[in-house]
Amino acid sequence: MTNLQQLRHFTALVEHGNFARAADAVHLSQPALSRSIQALEASLDCRLLDRHSRGISLTVHGQLVLEHAQRLLAGSQALKNAVSQLANLESGELLLGSGPYPAARLVPQALGRMVSKWPRVRVNLIIDNWLGLRERLLRDELELFVADVRDLEADPALHIEALGNYSGVIFCRPEHPLARRNDLTMKDLVDFPLATTQMPGEIAQELSQLTGMEHPVSIQCDNFMVLKTMVAQSNVISMAFRDVVAEDVSAGRLVVLPMKDGSFDQHSAYGLVSRAGHSLSPAAQAMRLQMLEDKPPLLGSGRSLS
């Protein structure tokens, strides 16, 4: 069976032109080097070298094997360099994307921890809905993004790793008329403007069915901070995941509306998305590992909001 060590011995022999100098270069005895070359020839079932008094020359098979060996060895070295850089990431650039909801909490937390470990990495973070992020990824404007992946899972151009689920909530300001009511249904909300980010088609359809309105969303905005500020200062209501509003709810700036059991049962479906068949740079790989370390637990199947 051919291995990289045999290929290294073979390329060294070709480079140095004779067994004596090649054996010294790879720190082997001449008999050991000769056995390695013979084993390589046996595994490939062909003769790679013609041996003569002036040294060696390549056969047609030997020339072909040399070209492949050089590429394989170069790839092996590149892999070692990438792993080494990841272990000691002193530089590099990360082109990162995020959907509005993960950008509100999950991504900043993971990114903060990652750049604390590697402070010299330069990061360009773009926030967009999953449709825009996909297009940017395929144009090589991003290397990795975090978003809801419901509408992306069947895309063969993408590689997706699940990041678990967060439960969904509907929220408003504490002074909102609905905040004093209990056991609300979606139809109880229709008298007030609803602001959301871009939603998957299936979720938008379900929201229409639950509210009885063809177009239940009054305001669509992919900047969640804008949505949250609007809700805090008006009678607009919005949807999000519990983790991104938890701090504001705890501080009394927002309240979660008490929905009747079964009337609103949604969950996120966050995923890490990269291009299928493309390896990540060390900086992107470092971010990926941090995101996987921080990912929330799976809550089972559910609907997504962003």
C-alpha positions in Angstrom: 0.0 0.0 0.0 1.5 3.3 -1.1 2.1 5.9 1.7 3.4 9.4 1.9 6.7 8.3 3.3 7.5 6.2 0.3 6.5 9.1 -2.0 8.9 11.3 0.0 11.7 8.8 -0.5 10.9 8.6 -4.2 10.9 12.4 -4.8 14.1 12.7 -2.8 15.8 10.1 -5.0 14.6 11.9 -8.2 15.8 15.2 -6.8 19.3 14.0 -5.8 19.8 11.7 -8.7 21.4 8.7 -6.9 20.8 6.5 -3.9 23.7 7.7 -1.8 22.8 11.4 -1.7 19.1 10.7 -1.4 19.6 8.3 1.5 21.6 11.0 3.4 18.9 13.6 2.7 16.1 11.4 4.2 18.3 10.0 7.0 18.2 6.4 5.8 20.7 3.8 4.8 21.0 3.0 1.1 19.5 -0.5 1.6 16.6 0.9 3.5 15.9 3.6 0.8 16.2 0.9 -1.9 13.6 -1.3 0.0 11.2 1.7 0.3 11.4 2.4 -3.5 11.0 -1.3 -4.2 7.9 -1.4 -2.0 6.5 1.6 -3.8 7.0 -0.1 -7.2 5.4 -3.3 -5.9 2.4 -1.4 -4.5 1.8 0.3 -7.9 2.8 -2.8 -9.9 5.1 -0.9 -12.2 8.8 0.0 -12.6 9.4 3.7 -11.7 13.2 3.9 -12.3 15.9 2.7 -14.7 19.1 2.2 -12.8 22.4 2.6 -14.6 26.0 3.5 -14.0 25.4 7.3 -14.1 22.6 7.0 -11.5 18.8 6.8 -12.3 16.3 7.9 -14.8 12.5 7.9 -14.7 10.3 5.6 -16.7 7.1 6.8 -18.2 5.3 5.5 -15.1 7.9 7.1 -12.9 7.3 10.5 -14.4 3.5 10.2 -13.8 4.0 9.0 -10.2 6.4 11.9 -9.6 3.8 14.5 -10.7 1.2 13.0 -8.4 3.6 12.6 -5.6 4.6 16.2 -5.7 1.0 17.4 -5.5 0.2 15.0 -2.7 3.2 16.1 -0.7 2.5 19.7 -1.3 -1.1 19.2 -0.1 0.2 17.3 3.0 2.4 20.2 3.8 -0.3 22.7 3.3 -2.5 20.8 5.7 0.2 20.8 8.3 0.7 24.5 7.8 -3.0 25.2 8.2 -3.3 23.1 11.4 -0.2 24.7 12.8 -1.6 28.2 12.0 -4.9 27.2 13.7 -3.0 26.2 16.8 -1.1 29.5 16.7 -3.3 31.9 14.8 -1.4 35.2 14.9 -2.9 36.6 11.7 -5.6 36.0 9.1 -9.0 37.4 8.0 -12.5 36.1 8.8 -15.3 36.9 6.4 -18.3 36.1 8.6 -22.0 36.4 8.1 -24.9 36.2 10.5 -28.7 36.3 10.4 -30.4 39.0 12.5 -31.3 36.8 15.5 -28.0 35.0 15.9 -26.3 38.4 15.4 -28.2 39.7 18.5 -26.4 37.3 21.0 -25.0 34.0 19.8 -22.6 35.2 17.2 -21.2 38.2 19.2 -20.6 36.0 22.2 -18.7 33.3 20.2 -16.9 35.9 18.2 -15.8 37.8 21.3 -14.3 34.6 22.7 -12.6 33.7 19.5 -10.9 37.1 19.0 -9.9 37.1 22.7 -7.8 34.0 21.9 -6.6 35.3 18.5 -6.6 39.2 18.8 -4.7 39.8 15.5 -7.4 38.1 13.4 -9.2 40.7 11.3 -13.0 40.1 11.1 -15.6 41.5 8.7 -19.1 40.7 10.0 -22.1 41.1 7.6 -25.6 40.8 8.9 -28.3 39.8 6.5 -31.2 37.4 6.1 -30.3 33.8 5.0 -31.1 34.5 1.4 -28.6 37.4 1.2 -26.0 35.5 3.1 -26.3 32.5 0.8 -25.7 34.7 -2.3 -22.7 36.4 -0.6 -21.2 33.0 0.3 -21.5 31.7 -3.3 -19.8 35.0 -4.5 -17.0 34.3 -2.1 -17.8 37.5 -0.1 -18.2 35.3 3.0 -16.5 32.1 4.1 -18.9 31.1 6.8 -22.3 32.3 8.1 -24.7 31.5 10.9 -28.4 31.7 10.2 -31.7 29.7 10.3 -31.2 26.9 7.8 -34.7 25.6 7.2 -34.8 26.8 3.6 -31.2 25.9 2.9 -31.0 22.3 4.0 -31.6 20.8 0.5 -29.0 23.0 -1.2 -26.2 20.9 -2.6 -23.9 23.9 -2.9 -23.9 24.3 0.9 -22.3 22.4 3.9 -24.5 22.9 7.0 -23.8 22.0 10.6 -26.7 22.3 13.1 -26.3 24.6 16.1 -29.4 23.5 18.0 -32.6 25.3 18.9 -33.9 28.2 20.9 -37.6 28.6 21.8 -39.5 31.4 20.2 -41.5 34.1 21.9 -43.7 37.1 21.1 -42.7 40.3 22.9 -43.8 43.9 23.5 -43.1 46.8 25.8 -44.4 46.5 29.4 -47.0 49.3 28.9 -48.5 47.5 25.9 -52.3 46.8 26.2 -51.7 43.1 25.5 -49.2 42.8 28.3 -52.0 42.8 30.9 -53.8 39.9 29.3 -53.4 36.1 29.6 -53.7 33.1 27.3 -53.5 35.1 24.1 -53.9 33.5 20.6 -52.4 34.8 17.4 -55.7 36.3 16.4 -55.6 38.5 19.6 -52.5 40.2 18.1 -54.0 41.4 14.8 -55.0 44.8 16.0 -51.4 45.8 16.5 -48.5 46.1 14.0 -46.3 43.1 13.8 -42.6 43.6 13.0 -40.4 40.7 12.0 -37.3 39.8 10.1 -37.5 37.9 6.8 -39.2 34.6 7.6 -39.1 31.2 5.7 -42.1 30.8 3.4 -43.6 27.9 5.4 -43.6 30.0 8.6 -45.0 33.0 6.9 -47.9 30.8 5.6 -48.5 29.3 9.0 -48.5 32.8 10.5 -51.2 33.8 8.0 -53.3 30.8 8.9 -53.0 31.5 12.7 -53.9 35.2 12.4 -56.4 34.9 9.6 -54.6 37.6 7.6 -53.0 37.3 4.2 -50.3 39.7 5.2 -49.9 39.7 9.0 -46.5 41.3 9.0 -46.6 45.1 9.0 -42.9 45.8 9.2 -40.1 43.7 7.8 -36.6 44.6 8.9 -33.5 42.4 9.1 -31.9 44.6 11.8 -33.1 43.1 15.0 -31.8 46.0 17.1 -34.1 48.3 15.1 -37.0 46.0 15.7 -36.3 45.8 19.4 -36.0 49.6 19.8 -39.3 50.1 17.8 -41.1 47.6 20.1 -39.7 49.3 23.3 -41.0 52.7 22.1 -44.4 51.9 20.6 -47.3 49.4 20.4 -45.5 47.3 17.8 -45.1 43.7 18.7 -42.4 41.3 17.4 -41.1 37.7 17.4 -37.7 36.5 18.5 -36.0 33.7 20.3 -36.0 33.7 24.1 -32.2 34.2 24.4 -32.0 37.4 22.5 -34.6 39.2 24.6 -33.9 37.6 27.9 -31.7 40.4 29.2 -34.3 43.1 28.2 -37.1 41.1 29.8 -35.1 40.6 33.0 -34.4 44.4 33.1 -38.1 45.2 32.6 -37.6 46.9 29.2 -39.6 44.2 27.4 -42.2 41.6 28.3 -43.0 38.2 26.8 -46.6 37.8 25.9 -48.3 34.8 27.6 -49.6 32.8 24.6 -52.1 30.1 25.0 -50.6 26.6 24.9 -50.3 25.4 21.4 -51.1 28.7 19.7 -47.5 29.6 19.2 -44.9 26.8 19.2 -41.9 27.9 17.3 -38.1 27.2 17.5 -35.0 28.4 15.8 -33.0 26.2 13.5 -29.6 27.8 13.6 -26.8 26.3 11.5 -23.2 27.0 10.5 -23.1 27.3 6.7 -20.1 27.1 4.4 -19.6 26.1 0.8 -19.7 22.4 0.1 -16.4 20.9 -0.9 -14.4 24.0 0.3 -12.0 23.9 3.2 -12.1 26.7 5.7 -9.3 29.1 6.5 -7.7 28.8 9.9 -9.6 31.9 11.1 -13.0 30.5 9.9 -12.2 27.1 11.4 -11.4 28.7 14.7 -14.8 30.5 14.6 -16.5 27.3 13.6 -15.1 25.4 16.6 -16.1 28.2 18.9 -19.6 28.2 17.6 -19.9 24.4 18.0 -18.6 24.7 21.5 -21.2 27.3 22.4 -24.2 25.8 20.6 -27.5 25.5 22.4 -29.1 22.1 23.2 -31.4 20.6 20.6 -35.1 21.0 21.6 -36.4 18.6 19.0 -38.1 19.5 15.8 -39.8 22.9 15.5 -40.5 25.9 13.3 -38.0 28.7 12.8 -38.5 32.4 12.9 -35.5 33.9 11.0 
